Amino acid sequence: MARGIFITFEGGEGAGKSTQIARLAATLRELGHEVVVTREPGGSPGAEAVRHVILSGAAEPFGPAMEAILFAAARADHVDQVIRPAVERGAIVLCDRFIDSSRVYQGVTGGLEPAFMQALEKVAVAGTMPDLTVILDVDPAEGMRRATRRRGDEAADRYEKEALEVHRRRRDAFLAIARAEPQRCVVVDTTRAPTKVATAIVRAVQALVTRRLGAGGRAQAPRPVEKTGAAGKAGAA
Ligand code: TYD
């Protein structure tokens, strides 16, 4: 059966995720792959309806547990309606934020119990875990400057408004996840020019894509997992 690839992009505000996802999608499409670009919170009609409730701050007065459950509800619908069907038909799915954003924003800086967060994650993903997670690392002060520039006259959302110290804790938490799961995660430094960042991402993705799908987008039988993790490969990039 065809089995595609599920890649997630994570990081703080202003890390440049959407630019890099668009570039990678174009590169992969040129190679002949079907690419599905999606994002969280949202990505399916049900999840987009929940997105507005969360990002407007309407759920904030009810506490972090309420928000975490809403993110998980949105994710369950997104996985079920969009991500899993795409991966099953052999596509490459590029998703802007996924489980690690919940682990970091709700779990670490929201102060929720790890067991509660793990239970929500399990229900939301229902077995569809990312094959690769690209963590775009940015110094939070620089990230906030970029996010403010990008926003222009638009008001900051619920999360962009938070203090620099909170953003620093999130950066540390993303880096801790990468250290704990080197087989799944690769950290890419975004202080370099966007073209260099894009090259580092392509290198991290290429080996996985070739092994799974072949250069022309044909599904191939899976090969045994290599000894070096994703992080090791990008380190050499
Ligand atoms: P969004 O406008 O999509 O911005 P970004 O470019 O930062 O991804 O906003 C999504 C916000 O929601 C972002 O601040 C992170 C937050 N978030 C969580 O707190 N938990 C989650 O599980 C997800 C997916 C996002």
Boltz pocket constraint, residues with backbone or C-beta under 6 A from the ligand:
constraints:
  - pocket:
      binder: B
      contacts: [[A, 11], [A, 12], [A, 13], [A, 14], [A, 17], [A, 39], [A, 40], [A, 41], [A, 55], [A, 71], [A, 96], [A, 97], [A, 98], [A, 99], [A, 101], [A, 102], [A, 103], [A, 105], [A, 106], [A, 157], [A, 159], [A, 160]]
      max_distance: 6.0
